Amino acid sequence: MKAIVQDVYGSPDVLRLADIDTPEPGDDDVLVQMRAAGVDAGVWHLMAGQPYLLRLGFGLRGPKVRVRGRDVAGIVSAVGRNVTRFRPGDEVFGTAPAGSYAEYACTRENRLEPKPANLSFEQAAAVPVSACAALHGLRDAGRLQQGQAVLILGAGGGVGTFAVQLAKAFGATVTGVCSAAKADLVRSIGADHVIDYAREDFADGARRYDLILDIAGNNPLTRLRRALAPGGTLVIAGGEGGGRVFGGIDRQLRASLLSPFTRQKLRTFVSAERQEDLRDLRGLIEAGQLTPVIDRTYPLVEAADAIRRLRAGQARGKLVVTV
């Protein structure tokens, strides 16, 4: 099969289209004929091997998993003998840790759910990694309650566009922070207020928020806390900056250490795409409360260009690689 692979860490230039063996499903595995796969910040981090701490788990000198991509949307091609929930021909979405920028992806049964009936494969491919991150940040780490005032930094990106819609579905009043180029998009998906970060300061003290979700940001903790209500919750979802070694992780560590000594709850989390989360998201999508926002699609051979656009911060919502 054809797949996007890499042998060394580096820029998108290290990615190449290659012919590799089609994976063989094990007893608990499902082989999916791919139709589309999403692009997220994790794809860039695994490609670049940054922050360097990441290499301790994913390969010191080069990536252990050569195929990039994790989101899955496609048609079941074959199943292992222990698989009971799916059969060949089923349309599914989910994740494949062994890589999904390929003609076929192999993954465990419990990493897949039936594709939402009202989504295309391209739309479904945008959901798993980014929507699960938004869900975990708001519901699990943030413990969002109906009626709360929520501030979402990075509201116009892949995770942010899901977070805005989820917060509204959970009954919150939502303020999104984004660039001027993405302001209309953020309003169109339900944000009650939009702040252009180049013209307004969300931390000027004019308003305090019950919950702040900071998506891959680099704002200092002191600034974020100025915008947080005295008993509010700050959730840091990923991070950028902080150098090649820590890559922003140091900010999360400082938040965890400080949290016990303040009324404000400062939290971080590691997102995992669980089967029950995919099921919850599918229910919201089929009920019309959550719709993936697709900026552009790219053919498999142009996956590197999709990652370049993501890294440049240009994407309005999600980028998707089609197969």
Backbone bond lengths (Angstrom), bond angles and torsions (degrees), N, CA, C in turn:
res aa  C-N    CA-C-N  psi(-1)  N-CA   C-N-CA  omega(-1)  CA-C   N-CA-C  phi
1 M - - - 1.456 - - 1.522 109.33 -
2 K 1.328 115.97 162.81 1.458 121.23 175.87 1.529 109.27 -93.39
3 A 1.326 115.81 141.39 1.466 120.82 -177.97 1.519 109.42 -152.47
4 I 1.328 116.01 156.54 1.463 122.39 173.13 1.525 107.14 -90.95
5 V 1.345 116.20 116.63 1.463 121.15 -174.54 1.521 110.23 -125.91
6 Q 1.326 115.15 165.66 1.458 122.03 173.14 1.517 108.15 -146.84
7 D 1.319 115.85 149.26 1.464 121.54 179.57 1.519 112.16 -112.64
8 V 1.341 116.37 -19.46 1.465 121.14 179.10 1.521 108.39 -134.90
9 Y 1.333 116.07 160.50 1.457 120.72 174.55 1.536 109.57 -76.56
10 G 1.340 114.86 153.09 1.451 117.98 176.76 1.513 112.71 160.82
11 S 1.334 116.07 -157.96 1.454 123.27 179.85 1.528 109.63 -75.18
12 P 1.333 118.60 176.58 1.465 119.64 175.72 1.527 113.76 -57.02
13 D 1.320 117.78 -15.78 1.464 120.48 178.61 1.529 112.56 -65.59
14 V 1.334 118.29 -18.10 1.472 119.73 -179.86 1.532 111.41 -78.91
15 L 1.325 117.61 -11.91 1.459 120.88 -179.66 1.525 110.28 -80.56
16 R 1.326 115.98 142.86 1.455 119.87 178.46 1.529 109.26 -148.41
17 L 1.313 114.61 153.12 1.462 120.90 175.50 1.518 107.89 -86.95
18 A 1.333 116.22 125.73 1.466 120.36 -175.49 1.520 110.35 -138.70
19 D 1.329 115.05 159.73 1.468 121.81 172.08 1.519 108.15 -93.20
20 I 1.329 117.03 120.59 1.465 122.37 178.58 1.523 108.54 -131.17
21 D 1.321 116.49 169.37 1.460 120.93 179.88 1.523 110.89 -67.36
22 T 1.308 116.66 138.88 1.467 120.88 172.51 1.516 108.57 -68.56
23 P 1.346 119.12 131.69 1.467 119.92 -178.20 1.523 112.25 -65.15
24 E 1.310 115.36 147.46 1.466 122.15 176.89 1.520 108.62 -99.40
25 P 1.334 118.62 123.26 1.469 119.44 -179.86 1.518 112.46 -69.32
26 G 1.352 115.57 136.34 1.450 120.85 173.21 1.519 110.97 -80.39
27 D 1.313 116.54 -172.80 1.469 121.05 -175.53 1.522 112.86 -60.59
28 D 1.338 117.14 -32.80 1.466 120.84 -176.84 1.527 112.41 -105.60
29 D 1.328 117.27 13.86 1.462 121.46 -171.73 1.521 113.04 -105.48
30 V 1.327 113.12 160.62 1.464 122.58 174.78 1.524 107.53 -125.14
31 L 1.317 116.84 129.68 1.451 121.91 174.95 1.526 108.28 -96.82
32 V 1.333 115.79 122.19 1.459 121.61 -175.14 1.524 109.51 -111.59
33 Q 1.325 115.87 127.93 1.459 120.36 169.55 1.516 107.44 -78.69
34 M 1.322 116.28 112.97 1.448 121.24 -170.07 1.524 112.63 -72.94
35 R 1.334 114.11 142.37 1.453 121.82 171.58 1.529 111.02 -115.09
36 A 1.338 116.65 -33.47 1.465 119.62 -179.66 1.527 109.25 -163.99
37 A 1.335 115.41 158.10 1.468 122.28 178.17 1.521 109.01 -147.36
38 G 1.312 117.21 139.61 1.453 121.53 -178.64 1.519 112.70 -78.05
39 V 1.331 114.96 164.38 1.467 122.93 176.13 1.521 107.33 -117.49
40 D 1.329 117.18 127.04 1.463 121.21 -179.33 1.518 109.67 -138.56
41 A 1.326 115.87 171.22 1.465 120.40 -176.12 1.527 112.06 -60.25
42 G 1.331 117.02 -31.90 1.456 120.24 178.97 1.514 112.66 -60.95
43 V 1.340 117.13 -32.49 1.460 120.82 177.47 1.533 109.75 -61.50
44 W 1.331 116.20 -44.68 1.469 119.32 178.79 1.523 111.04 -63.82
45 H 1.341 117.20 -45.52 1.470 119.86 -177.67 1.524 111.42 -60.23
46 L 1.348 117.61 -42.36 1.461 120.42 179.56 1.525 111.33 -69.83
47 M 1.317 117.29 -33.64 1.463 121.23 177.31 1.527 111.01 -67.38
48 A 1.339 115.50 -45.40 1.466 120.99 -176.31 1.523 113.12 -81.65
49 G 1.350 116.66 -20.50 1.460 118.99 -175.13 1.507 112.18 69.93
50 Q 1.326 116.60 30.40 1.463 122.21 -179.70 1.521 110.53 -127.54
51 P 1.336 117.65 141.84 1.463 126.66 -1.59 1.530 111.70 -66.31
52 Y 1.320 115.16 159.49 1.459 119.23 -174.65 1.522 112.60 -61.00
53 L 1.332 117.56 -26.41 1.463 119.88 177.11 1.526 111.56 -58.01
54 L 1.318 116.57 -29.06 1.456 121.27 -179.82 1.528 111.26 -61.14
55 R 1.320 117.70 -30.03 1.464 121.73 -175.50 1.522 112.32 -67.68
56 L 1.324 117.42 -20.10 1.461 119.65 177.97 1.517 111.40 -60.88
57 G 1.329 117.07 -31.74 1.450 120.25 -179.58 1.518 114.95 -102.41
58 F 1.354 116.71 -19.96 1.462 119.19 -172.20 1.525 113.87 -116.86
59 G 1.338 117.48 6.29 1.461 120.64 177.23 1.506 111.88 122.91
60 L 1.328 117.75 119.61 1.453 121.09 -175.99 1.522 112.36 -71.45
61 R 1.323 117.81 -47.13 1.463 121.24 -174.99 1.522 112.58 -97.53
62 G 1.293 116.73 -23.28 1.457 121.92 179.55 1.513 108.79 -165.43
63 P 1.320 117.68 162.34 1.465 120.24 -176.10 1.536 112.69 -67.02
64 K 1.334 116.13 131.26 1.465 120.14 176.01 1.524 110.53 -64.84
65 V 1.338 116.91 -39.01 1.464 122.16 176.67 1.521 107.43 -95.71
66 R 1.329 117.47 115.56 1.461 121.81 -173.71 1.527 112.37 -80.93
67 V 1.324 118.10 -29.37 1.460 121.53 -176.62 1.520 109.19 -87.51
68 R 1.334 117.13 129.99 1.460 120.92 -178.89 1.533 109.77 -86.95
69 G 1.344 114.60 168.52 1.457 122.05 179.15 1.515 112.12 92.21
70 R 1.354 115.75 148.31 1.463 120.65 178.40 1.524 112.17 -132.21
71 D 1.336 117.61 -33.54 1.465 120.04 179.73 1.524 110.83 -65.51
72 V 1.330 115.00 144.67 1.460 121.41 -179.18 1.529 109.48 -129.30
73 A 1.326 116.14 133.70 1.464 122.31 166.80 1.520 106.73 -147.63
74 G 1.331 115.53 120.74 1.450 117.81 -176.93 1.513 112.45 -178.78
75 I 1.331 115.16 -159.23 1.460 122.60 -174.89 1.524 109.10 -118.61
76 V 1.315 116.51 132.51 1.469 121.07 179.84 1.524 109.01 -62.39
77 S 1.339 115.21 126.55 1.458 121.52 179.39 1.528 111.96 -100.18
78 A 1.339 116.48 -38.60 1.464 121.34 -179.72 1.519 108.35 -156.98
79 V 1.324 116.66 157.14 1.466 121.30 179.43 1.529 109.76 -134.85
80 G 1.341 115.18 152.27 1.444 120.85 174.94 1.519 111.50 -74.61
81 R 1.315 116.70 167.27 1.466 120.56 -172.80 1.523 113.53 -68.50
82 N 1.337 118.19 -21.19 1.470 120.16 179.63 1.528 113.20 -91.60
83 V 1.316 117.68 -4.54 1.461 121.57 -177.34 1.527 109.69 -77.29
84 T 1.338 115.91 128.31 1.467 120.68 -177.53 1.530 113.24 -119.37
85 R 1.322 118.24 -18.26 1.463 120.54 -172.66 1.525 113.60 -89.50
86 F 1.310 117.13 -17.98 1.458 120.24 -175.73 1.523 110.97 -133.19
87 R 1.332 113.92 157.57 1.455 120.57 175.17 1.524 107.92 -144.08
88 P 1.331 117.87 160.85 1.465 119.87 -179.51 1.526 112.15 -52.72
89 G 1.323 115.05 136.52 1.456 121.64 -178.32 1.512 114.28 101.16
90 D 1.353 118.37 -16.88 1.463 121.37 178.94 1.533 110.36 -69.44
91 E 1.323 115.68 141.45 1.457 121.26 175.07 1.528 108.90 -92.54
92 V 1.335 117.58 126.97 1.459 121.82 -171.49 1.529 110.82 -135.08
93 F 1.335 114.34 164.30 1.464 121.24 169.89 1.507 108.02 -144.47
94 G 1.340 116.71 157.74 1.465 120.69 -177.73 1.515 110.35 161.41
95 T 1.330 116.68 -142.39 1.463 120.68 -177.94 1.524 110.77 -135.98
96 A 1.331 114.56 156.01 1.462 122.04 177.02 1.523 108.13 -137.46
97 P 1.342 118.04 99.73 1.469 120.24 -178.44 1.517 113.77 -59.04
98 A 1.331 118.38 -22.79 1.462 120.99 -179.52 1.523 112.93 -81.96
99 G 1.334 117.37 1.98 1.459 120.95 175.63 1.508 112.94 110.91
100 S 1.354 115.72 143.55 1.463 119.98 -175.75 1.524 114.51 -134.57
101 Y 1.332 118.88 -1.16 1.466 119.81 174.10 1.530 107.18 -82.63
102 A 1.313 114.25 74.56 1.460 120.63 -172.62 1.520 109.09 -163.45
103 E 1.317 115.80 168.90 1.458 119.63 178.89 1.527 112.03 -72.91
104 Y 1.337 116.35 -25.14 1.468 121.36 176.28 1.526 108.92 -138.74
105 A 1.330 116.01 147.57 1.459 121.90 175.72 1.517 108.64 -134.16
106 C 1.321 115.89 140.67 1.462 121.31 -179.94 1.519 108.61 -113.22
107 T 1.333 116.02 132.95 1.460 119.81 -177.41 1.513 110.28 -152.56
108 R 1.318 117.21 167.40 1.455 122.10 179.07 1.526 111.06 -73.79
109 E 1.306 115.07 150.57 1.464 121.19 179.43 1.517 111.76 -55.75
110 N 1.359 116.47 -39.24 1.466 119.44 -175.70 1.526 113.58 -77.92
111 R 1.326 117.70 5.25 1.464 121.30 174.32 1.518 112.10 -102.34
112 L 1.319 117.09 7.46 1.455 121.57 -176.45 1.525 111.62 -126.14
113 E 1.329 114.45 153.61 1.464 122.33 171.83 1.529 107.56 -138.72
114 P 1.330 117.47 157.98 1.464 118.47 173.22 1.527 110.59 -57.41
115 K 1.307 116.65 139.14 1.471 121.01 179.65 1.524 109.75 -63.31
116 P 1.338 118.44 135.89 1.469 119.84 175.28 1.522 110.60 -53.22
117 A 1.319 115.28 133.89 1.462 120.21 -173.42 1.524 112.72 -64.18
118 N 1.320 117.39 -26.47 1.469 120.78 -175.23 1.521 113.24 -97.90
119 L 1.332 118.42 13.40 1.457 121.55 177.99 1.520 111.21 -116.23
120 S 1.332 115.34 147.00 1.459 120.75 168.60 1.526 108.52 -75.35
121 F 1.338 116.69 169.44 1.461 119.13 175.93 1.526 110.77 -62.18
122 E 1.325 117.69 -38.11 1.467 120.31 179.34 1.527 111.11 -62.63
123 Q 1.320 116.82 -43.58 1.467 119.91 178.11 1.524 111.46 -65.60
124 A 1.324 116.42 -43.66 1.462 120.29 -179.28 1.518 111.45 -62.33
125 A 1.348 116.93 -35.00 1.460 120.77 -179.47 1.518 112.41 -65.81
126 A 1.328 116.98 -22.12 1.464 120.91 -179.22 1.519 112.91 -78.09
127 V 1.323 117.21 -13.63 1.461 120.76 -167.30 1.529 115.85 -84.01
128 P 1.339 121.25 -54.69 1.466 120.49 -160.49 1.528 116.94 -52.17
129 V 1.325 118.42 -62.39 1.460 120.19 -174.10 1.524 111.56 -67.46
130 S 1.323 117.53 -49.66 1.467 120.54 -173.54 1.519 112.82 -73.47
131 A 1.319 118.20 -42.86 1.465 119.99 -179.74 1.522 111.14 -68.86
132 C 1.329 117.28 -35.89 1.469 119.22 176.43 1.524 110.89 -64.98
133 A 1.332 117.77 -38.71 1.466 120.58 177.10 1.520 110.58 -61.75
134 A 1.331 117.25 -43.32 1.462 120.78 178.41 1.527 110.71 -64.32
135 L 1.319 116.65 -42.30 1.460 121.14 -179.62 1.522 111.32 -63.23
136 H 1.323 116.82 -45.96 1.465 120.19 -179.86 1.525 111.21 -64.97
137 G 1.332 116.53 -39.41 1.457 119.62 -179.16 1.509 112.98 -64.80
138 L 1.322 117.08 -42.41 1.467 120.81 -176.78 1.529 112.22 -82.91
139 R 1.311 116.34 -50.77 1.468 120.40 -172.00 1.520 112.77 -82.72
140 D 1.325 117.65 -49.10 1.463 120.76 -172.05 1.526 112.14 -84.43
141 A 1.331 117.08 -53.95 1.463 119.66 179.64 1.523 111.48 -78.71
142 G 1.333 116.94 -42.92 1.462 120.73 -176.68 1.507 115.08 -82.20
143 R 1.333 116.69 -22.19 1.476 122.23 -178.93 1.531 111.32 50.13
144 L 1.313 113.42 49.89 1.462 121.73 -177.35 1.521 111.85 -58.23
145 Q 1.340 115.93 134.70 1.456 122.91 177.79 1.525 110.11 -115.72
146 Q 1.315 115.56 149.88 1.461 120.73 178.01 1.530 110.14 -57.30
147 G 1.334 116.15 137.38 1.450 121.43 177.88 1.509 115.24 89.61
148 Q 1.324 118.40 -7.11 1.458 120.17 -179.97 1.526 111.21 -74.36
149 A 1.338 114.64 155.34 1.459 122.08 173.89 1.523 107.79 -92.90
150 V 1.333 116.30 121.77 1.461 122.15 -173.93 1.524 109.75 -118.54
151 L 1.334 116.17 134.36 1.457 122.72 174.42 1.521 107.96 -111.76
152 I 1.346 116.75 127.17 1.457 121.76 179.93 1.513 108.77 -118.15
153 L 1.324 116.15 114.06 1.459 121.28 177.09 1.526 108.59 -92.00
154 G 1.330 116.53 129.84 1.455 120.51 -172.91 1.514 111.18 87.94
155 A 1.333 116.02 33.02 1.464 121.14 -171.67 1.517 113.95 -68.55
156 G 1.336 118.42 -18.22 1.453 120.72 -176.58 1.514 114.52 -95.25
157 G 1.328 117.44 1.49 1.462 120.87 -178.15 1.514 113.27 -93.59
158 G 1.327 115.31 -168.86 1.453 120.60 -176.29 1.510 113.98 -61.61
159 V 1.330 117.58 -50.89 1.462 121.27 177.19 1.522 110.24 -72.72
160 G 1.319 116.81 -40.08 1.461 121.75 -175.10 1.509 113.93 -61.19
161 T 1.336 117.73 -40.77 1.467 119.40 -179.03 1.527 111.08 -66.54
162 F 1.325 117.25 -31.44 1.465 119.81 173.21 1.525 110.64 -72.50
163 A 1.334 116.89 -39.80 1.463 120.73 -177.23 1.528 111.33 -63.72
164 V 1.327 117.53 -41.62 1.462 120.52 178.30 1.530 110.06 -58.54
165 Q 1.322 116.75 -48.00 1.463 120.60 -177.04 1.522 111.98 -68.17
166 L 1.331 117.10 -38.97 1.467 120.07 179.18 1.522 110.95 -66.28
167 A 1.336 117.04 -43.53 1.461 120.10 179.27 1.522 111.03 -60.29
168 K 1.331 117.41 -40.35 1.465 120.67 176.30 1.524 110.84 -65.90
169 A 1.316 117.17 -41.00 1.464 120.48 179.32 1.522 111.18 -63.33
170 F 1.345 117.09 -29.96 1.465 121.70 179.12 1.529 112.59 -86.46
171 G 1.342 117.24 1.67 1.455 120.52 173.44 1.508 116.07 91.90
172 A 1.319 118.42 20.44 1.465 121.47 -178.68 1.522 111.21 -91.70
173 T 1.345 115.49 160.98 1.459 122.54 166.42 1.517 106.77 -93.34
174 V 1.330 117.13 121.55 1.461 121.01 -166.01 1.525 111.47 -113.10
175 T 1.338 114.96 130.26 1.459 122.16 169.99 1.520 107.90 -114.98
176 G 1.334 116.31 125.99 1.455 120.71 179.77 1.514 110.85 -107.14
177 V 1.332 116.06 137.55 1.463 122.48 175.54 1.520 107.84 -108.09
178 C 1.334 116.50 126.92 1.460 120.92 -177.46 1.520 108.97 -161.30
179 S 1.331 116.67 -177.50 1.462 120.99 175.86 1.520 109.51 -79.82
180 A 1.324 116.08 163.59 1.463 120.48 179.06 1.521 111.26 -60.50
181 A 1.340 117.22 -32.80 1.456 121.18 -178.30 1.528 112.49 -66.70
182 K 1.332 116.63 -20.24 1.459 120.11 -176.96 1.529 112.74 -109.20
183 A 1.344 116.85 1.03 1.465 120.70 -173.74 1.525 112.12 -61.73
184 D 1.325 117.80 -46.10 1.465 120.04 -179.02 1.525 111.20 -62.51
185 L 1.323 116.79 -38.97 1.464 120.21 177.45 1.519 111.01 -60.64
186 V 1.330 116.46 -46.82 1.468 120.31 -177.14 1.529 110.36 -63.90
187 R 1.325 117.53 -38.17 1.471 119.60 175.37 1.523 110.86 -64.61
188 S 1.315 116.61 -40.05 1.462 120.38 -174.53 1.522 112.91 -66.81
189 I 1.331 117.76 -22.89 1.472 119.88 179.64 1.526 112.35 -96.93
190 G 1.348 116.47 8.56 1.451 118.72 168.79 1.507 118.69 118.53
191 A 1.335 118.91 -2.29 1.468 119.49 179.95 1.526 110.23 -62.46
192 D 1.333 116.42 134.41 1.460 121.26 178.82 1.522 111.56 -75.82
193 H 1.333 116.07 -32.40 1.457 121.95 179.24 1.529 107.90 -139.74
194 V 1.328 115.96 147.88 1.462 121.05 177.72 1.522 108.85 -129.79
195 I 1.327 116.29 132.99 1.458 122.85 178.18 1.521 108.84 -113.92
196 D 1.324 116.22 123.30 1.462 122.19 173.13 1.525 107.20 -82.54
197 Y 1.324 116.50 111.71 1.466 118.96 -172.49 1.524 113.31 -63.66
198 A 1.329 118.31 -18.71 1.466 120.75 179.65 1.517 112.33 -81.70
199 R 1.338 117.36 -16.36 1.459 120.62 -175.86 1.526 113.74 -118.41
200 E 1.326 117.28 -23.16 1.456 120.97 -177.29 1.520 110.33 -127.84
201 D 1.318 115.78 153.81 1.456 122.06 178.89 1.527 108.58 -108.83
202 F 1.318 116.63 112.14 1.464 119.66 -179.27 1.522 112.04 -67.45
203 A 1.321 116.61 -16.16 1.464 120.79 -177.71 1.524 112.23 -108.19
204 D 1.343 117.14 30.39 1.468 119.76 -178.41 1.525 113.08 -81.74
205 G 1.314 117.14 1.20 1.461 121.16 177.58 1.509 114.40 88.50
206 A 1.330 118.13 -3.82 1.464 120.74 -178.32 1.521 111.98 -70.42
207 R 1.333 115.74 -26.58 1.455 119.20 -178.96 1.516 109.76 -147.52
208 R 1.320 115.93 142.13 1.458 121.68 175.75 1.528 109.16 -114.73
209 Y 1.322 115.70 149.04 1.459 120.80 -173.78 1.530 111.17 -119.05
210 D 1.333 114.97 144.59 1.469 120.09 178.40 1.518 111.60 -71.87
211 L 1.335 115.65 -32.32 1.467 121.08 -178.73 1.522 108.77 -142.49
212 I 1.320 116.21 130.24 1.460 122.39 173.50 1.517 108.28 -118.35
213 L 1.329 116.56 125.46 1.460 121.99 173.76 1.523 107.47 -109.64
214 D 1.332 116.35 112.09 1.462 122.03 -178.70 1.521 107.91 -102.06
215 I 1.325 116.09 110.36 1.460 121.64 -173.76 1.523 109.67 -98.98
216 A 1.336 115.69 111.86 1.468 121.76 175.99 1.519 112.40 49.60
217 G 1.315 116.42 40.97 1.459 120.61 -178.45 1.514 112.56 -95.53
218 N 1.323 114.80 -176.33 1.462 120.35 177.11 1.523 111.56 -139.31
219 N 1.358 116.59 20.72 1.460 119.77 178.12 1.525 109.92 -69.76
220 P 1.329 117.55 138.07 1.469 119.97 176.26 1.525 111.05 -61.64
221 L 1.318 116.50 150.43 1.467 121.14 179.26 1.520 111.45 -57.53
222 T 1.332 117.37 -39.16 1.465 119.82 -178.53 1.523 111.44 -60.09
223 R 1.322 117.01 -38.72 1.463 120.87 179.76 1.525 110.80 -70.27
224 L 1.295 117.35 -43.37 1.460 120.74 179.13 1.531 110.49 -62.41
225 R 1.307 117.08 -39.84 1.464 120.62 -178.01 1.523 112.40 -68.90
226 R 1.330 118.35 -26.09 1.456 120.89 176.59 1.518 111.59 -65.06
227 A 1.324 116.97 -27.70 1.462 120.92 179.52 1.521 112.70 -92.09
228 L 1.327 117.22 -2.19 1.467 121.82 -175.04 1.524 110.59 -98.04
229 A 1.327 116.41 136.41 1.466 121.08 176.12 1.523 110.29 -59.57
230 P 1.359 117.71 155.01 1.470 120.07 -176.39 1.529 113.94 -52.50
231 G 1.324 117.68 -35.89 1.462 120.24 178.84 1.508 112.28 -109.47
232 G 1.339 116.18 20.57 1.458 120.82 -174.52 1.519 113.35 -79.50
233 T 1.326 114.67 177.69 1.459 122.21 -176.89 1.520 110.29 -123.04
234 L 1.324 116.17 127.97 1.462 122.95 173.04 1.522 108.00 -106.24
235 V 1.324 116.22 128.34 1.464 121.41 176.96 1.519 107.82 -119.64
236 I 1.323 116.14 122.51 1.457 121.67 178.64 1.519 108.04 -100.62
237 A 1.336 115.74 115.82 1.462 121.83 -179.66 1.516 108.54 -105.89
238 G 1.305 116.98 97.16 1.451 120.37 -177.96 1.507 111.27 73.16
239 G 1.310 116.40 -168.18 1.452 120.85 179.43 1.509 110.91 179.11
240 E 1.312 115.60 153.21 1.455 121.39 176.67 1.519 107.84 -124.92
241 G 1.304 116.00 169.12 1.457 119.19 -175.73 1.517 109.81 77.61
242 G 1.308 116.50 -163.57 1.452 119.77 178.10 1.512 114.46 78.80
243 G 1.334 118.25 6.73 1.455 120.92 177.36 1.517 113.22 85.76
244 R 1.331 115.11 171.94 1.461 120.63 -176.23 1.518 113.41 -74.50
245 V 1.324 117.26 -23.43 1.464 119.60 -177.45 1.518 111.18 -78.93
246 F 1.349 117.14 -51.34 1.462 120.87 -175.36 1.525 113.33 -99.26
247 G 1.343 117.62 -31.81 1.451 120.79 176.41 1.513 115.25 57.56
248 G 1.317 117.80 33.02 1.458 120.23 179.67 1.506 114.21 95.98
249 I 1.340 117.43 -10.61 1.463 120.31 -179.80 1.523 111.19 -64.02
250 D 1.338 116.67 -29.33 1.464 119.63 179.75 1.520 111.56 -60.97
251 R 1.341 117.71 -32.05 1.468 120.55 178.02 1.527 110.28 -66.63
252 Q 1.310 116.80 -38.74 1.455 120.13 177.07 1.528 111.81 -66.31
253 L 1.316 115.75 -38.42 1.465 119.33 178.66 1.520 110.49 -65.14
254 R 1.331 117.04 -41.30 1.463 119.95 178.64 1.527 110.78 -64.02
255 A 1.320 117.10 -38.44 1.461 120.27 178.88 1.526 110.74 -62.97
256 S 1.324 117.21 -42.82 1.464 120.98 179.98 1.523 111.70 -64.91
257 L 1.327 116.62 -37.69 1.466 120.33 -179.96 1.528 111.80 -71.96
258 L 1.336 117.39 -34.47 1.461 121.53 -177.33 1.520 112.74 -79.47
259 S 1.305 117.95 -30.35 1.462 122.12 -171.13 1.532 114.65 -53.04
260 P 1.341 120.78 -41.90 1.473 119.59 -179.32 1.523 114.50 -63.41
261 F 1.331 117.70 -14.19 1.458 120.99 -173.71 1.532 113.02 -107.27
262 T 1.324 117.18 12.95 1.458 120.85 179.52 1.516 110.40 -140.73
263 R 1.337 116.36 153.81 1.466 120.30 175.49 1.519 111.00 -66.89
264 Q 1.300 116.24 -29.15 1.458 119.94 177.45 1.529 109.57 -70.94
265 K 1.316 115.83 140.20 1.460 121.03 -179.78 1.520 108.46 -97.29
266 L 1.336 116.18 117.74 1.462 122.38 -176.90 1.516 107.89 -111.07
267 R 1.327 116.16 111.85 1.457 120.27 -169.97 1.531 112.27 -127.18
268 T 1.313 114.06 153.94 1.460 122.22 172.04 1.525 106.89 -132.90
269 F 1.304 116.34 170.48 1.463 119.03 178.30 1.516 109.24 -158.30
270 V 1.317 114.48 160.13 1.461 121.46 172.81 1.522 106.55 -112.88
271 S 1.319 115.91 117.86 1.462 120.04 -175.45 1.518 110.72 -76.89
272 A 1.319 115.61 140.95 1.468 122.70 174.84 1.523 107.35 -137.48
273 E 1.301 116.42 133.76 1.466 120.82 -174.83 1.523 109.62 -86.54
274 R 1.326 116.26 88.21 1.457 121.19 -177.18 1.524 110.64 -84.77
275 Q 1.323 114.36 154.66 1.460 119.82 -179.36 1.523 111.44 -58.18
276 E 1.336 117.28 -41.60 1.463 120.02 -178.72 1.529 111.83 -66.91
277 D 1.341 116.79 -30.11 1.469 119.91 176.46 1.529 110.54 -69.15
278 L 1.322 116.31 -43.52 1.460 119.96 177.08 1.525 110.75 -60.93
279 R 1.328 116.14 -37.67 1.463 120.09 178.92 1.528 110.43 -65.88
280 D 1.332 117.37 -43.13 1.469 121.05 178.14 1.528 110.98 -62.24
281 L 1.323 116.18 -43.28 1.462 120.29 179.92 1.524 110.89 -65.44
282 R 1.320 116.58 -40.59 1.466 119.46 177.99 1.524 110.84 -60.21
283 G 1.339 116.84 -39.66 1.460 120.03 177.93 1.517 112.39 -62.79
284 L 1.331 117.11 -42.52 1.462 121.12 178.72 1.524 111.49 -66.55
285 I 1.333 115.91 -38.32 1.465 119.83 179.42 1.522 110.63 -66.47
286 E 1.314 117.12 -46.85 1.460 120.28 -177.70 1.521 111.74 -69.65
287 A 1.353 116.96 -21.28 1.463 120.94 175.80 1.525 112.03 -85.32
288 G 1.329 117.35 -2.55 1.461 121.26 178.37 1.514 114.68 82.13
289 Q 1.335 118.37 13.11 1.463 121.82 -178.67 1.519 113.41 -93.90
290 L 1.324 117.17 -8.33 1.462 121.23 -176.65 1.530 108.28 -146.09
291 T 1.327 115.99 125.01 1.456 121.45 -179.56 1.519 109.46 -133.09
292 P 1.322 118.73 123.74 1.465 119.88 177.64 1.534 111.23 -61.76
293 V 1.322 115.29 140.27 1.463 121.59 176.36 1.526 107.56 -103.96
294 I 1.326 116.64 114.83 1.462 121.49 -177.30 1.527 109.14 -103.52
295 D 1.313 116.06 123.14 1.470 121.60 176.76 1.525 110.52 -81.82
296 R 1.328 116.68 -56.94 1.459 121.63 -179.87 1.523 109.68 -149.58
297 T 1.333 115.21 156.93 1.459 120.97 169.97 1.520 108.79 -116.85
298 Y 1.332 115.35 149.96 1.457 122.50 -179.17 1.520 109.22 -131.49
299 P 1.329 118.35 140.20 1.461 118.81 172.87 1.527 110.60 -66.84
300 L 1.312 116.04 160.73 1.467 121.17 -175.25 1.524 111.98 -52.23
301 V 1.303 117.58 -42.30 1.461 121.11 -176.22 1.528 112.14 -64.70
302 E 1.345 117.91 -19.48 1.463 121.72 -179.00 1.535 112.65 -105.09
303 A 1.318 117.13 23.24 1.466 120.67 -179.38 1.525 112.11 -57.63
304 A 1.316 117.72 -36.33 1.469 120.62 179.41 1.526 111.40 -61.66
305 D 1.343 116.77 -37.29 1.464 119.71 178.57 1.530 111.18 -65.79
306 A 1.323 116.77 -36.53 1.467 120.63 177.35 1.526 110.31 -62.39
307 I 1.319 116.85 -41.80 1.462 120.80 -179.99 1.526 110.46 -67.68
308 R 1.318 117.41 -36.80 1.468 119.95 176.62 1.527 111.01 -62.27
309 R 1.325 117.16 -42.91 1.465 120.22 179.80 1.528 110.62 -65.37
310 L 1.305 116.43 -40.75 1.468 120.16 177.71 1.526 110.33 -60.20
311 R 1.316 116.03 -48.01 1.465 120.46 -176.07 1.517 111.91 -65.18
312 A 1.330 116.94 -29.02 1.463 121.32 179.39 1.525 112.09 -77.34
313 G 1.325 117.46 -5.14 1.462 120.98 178.98 1.505 113.76 74.53
314 Q 1.327 117.64 20.81 1.454 121.07 -174.44 1.529 113.20 -90.30
315 A 1.318 117.48 -17.40 1.470 120.25 -172.56 1.525 111.68 -69.05
316 R 1.327 115.96 132.16 1.458 122.90 172.63 1.523 106.63 -99.89
317 G 1.326 115.64 92.63 1.454 119.59 -172.71 1.521 109.67 90.81
318 K 1.331 117.23 -138.82 1.458 122.58 -171.64 1.524 112.40 -102.56
319 L 1.317 114.31 149.41 1.455 123.37 168.54 1.526 108.05 -106.01
320 V 1.334 116.00 144.76 1.462 120.26 -174.81 1.522 109.73 -134.44
321 V 1.328 115.74 137.88 1.462 122.95 174.40 1.523 107.63 -99.35
322 T 1.318 116.99 126.75 1.464 121.45 -179.39 1.525 110.31 -103.05
323 V 1.324 115.67 149.88 1.464 121.66 -177.40 1.529 108.73 -120.75
